């Protein structure tokens, strides 16, 4: 029986121990007669060993808490559902399905003014805050690019508030669509992974300046206000008295440049 | 979800290893593994029959590719040579650490697609056919990438690439 020709693939399969015993024998005897090929195969085998040894320690490290599968399964059962229930509740309120909603201030204004802004922020929160893959489009590491982008789209100088004194880090942001045009969304998180969303966009001429007011739907709470033509709102799954000082901090920082 | 826990949990260390070797940076790699696990949890009932391990590596690899593309479109380069110097936790002797570090630095210089094939085949023990399926390319492509990866890594190790020669010699 004539032997099949030796191919480059055979040499790699020899290194990776992927050959049937018979073929492996054929390659081994070929290598005895071909020192060049044998040298390459030895070098590849040595690479393989070095790589495996160099990387072995990673698989021996204790698995960090955020990769604990039980936690991930647990977290998934709760998080998105809660946010979506709140959104669903808001939609019902929006079409007048409920009477006597607890926080009347939220939607009584219909589709204008701060209540519209609050609604948009809650929608954005519901969509983006549970997203583990790409909650933001531009990450905090590119915050200059982010600021420039949203400022040019909003045609206003938008500042990204720094909430580190409140324990929240900027994750990044994105542009979101509203029925009043583009809005800038910034997302923050703290050491527990709790996320906050701030939404800002120009207001219609009727509500250039509005005092800060609370809003809530389900467990998404927030504060909204307008300052010299720009509307701002901060939302999160936190009690209102925790959110309010953070909203005040944003109001302090985000005034027009 | 019980069967998922039993089948997926033992694979997490090797997912971390692959992600770290591919991305170099520990935080980036673990974030990727976290995303991968979240997806696995949400899609557990949608997976087809077959190896859970290959399925998980496919998810992880696709997330890594997305990240590479994002980095590329923003015109940023992975800080390959500086990153990772502190990432290698090893109790091995100093000299071994240097050799390991050296081979990882050289691995990091390979194009991503070659690096991925080499890692899947030579470190994670996927068969050529499984690697091809995982990467969604023909087996022939796997073989040619593997071959190029090994040749190129060999050139680097023989010191033809500038930069690491001094470091290598000073070690001896």
Interface residues (C-beta under 8 A of the other chain):
Chain A: X8 X9 X12 X13 X15 X16 X18 X40 X43 X44 X47 X48 X50 X51 X52 X53 X54 X55 X57 X58 X59 X60 X61 X63 X64 X66 X67 X69 X70 X72 X73 X76 X132 X133 X142 X145
Chain B: X1 X4 X5 X8 X9 X12 X13 X14 X16 X17 X20 X21 X30 X33 X34 X35 X37 X38 X39 X41 X42 X63 X74 X88 X89 X90 X91 X92 X96 X99 X100 X101 X103 X104 X107 X118 X119 X121 X122 X123 X127 X128 X143 X146 X147 X150 X153 X154 X157
